[in-house]
Amino acid sequence: MHKFFSAIVVVLLCIMGAILFYLPWTGIWERNWFLVHYPYLMRIFLHPSVRGAVSGLGILDIFLAVSMIGPDSGPSTASRAGPR
């Protein structure tokens, strides 16, 4: 069951990372609810640095998902000292 939940987390992180990577550069980002109701936020949200930071979070999510794929690195039994 643990592997199933890990697989779900990896898939969700990949999807969320792809959305965060792509969304700030689309028209959806420019026509969202916050910018309509709070126009003073437009200067902040539409700045390329903020868009780049959100895209960077998306890339970090994808890297985290890729790093979760692989063998389990549980506690090693060779590192424990045996009785004397």
N, C-alpha and C positions, 0 to 999 in steps of 0.2 A: 504494500500500500504506500510505503514511503517513496518508492520509485515513481509511482503514479502521480503523486502530488508534486514531486520534483519535476516531472515532465510537464505538468500543467503550469508550474511556475516558469519554466524555461520558455514555454510557448507564449505565455502572457507577457513576459519581459521582452521577448522579440517583437510581439505585436505593438506593445506600448512604446518600445524604442523606435520602431519604424514610424509610428504616428507622430511622436515627438520630434523626430528628425525631419519629417516632411511637412507637417502642419504649419509651422511658422512662415513658410515661404509660399503659402497658397492664399487665395482670396478669402477663404473662410476666416483666417486670422485677422484680416482687416475689417470684416463685417461681423464681429461678435457682439454679444449682449453688453459686455462691459464697456466697449468703446461707444456704443450708442447711448447708454445711460450715463456714462462718466467720460465726457469728451476730453477732460484734462489728462486722462490716462493714455490718450492716443500717442502723445509724444514719447511715452515710456515704452508701451507695448510694440509700437511700430519701429522703434530704433533697431538698426541692424545688430547691435551688440546683444540686445535682449533676445532677438530671434536666434542669434548664434549660440547663446547660452542654453536656450531651450533645445536646440538641435544637438548641442553637446551632451545634454542630459539623455537624449535619445540614443546617442552613440554609446554612452556609458551603460545604459540599460542593455543594449545589444551585447557589449563586451562582457557584462556580468552574466548574461544568459549563456554565452559561449563558454565562459569559464566554469559554469556549473555543469557543463556536459563533460563527462569523463568518468574515470574510475573513482570510487569512494576512497578517500584518503583518511580512513579511520585511525584511531590510535594504534601505533605500532607496538607489537609485543616484544620486538627486539630491543626497544629502547629501555625496557624495564630491567632492573638489575635482579638477578636471581638470588635465592637464599645462599648463605655461606655456611 
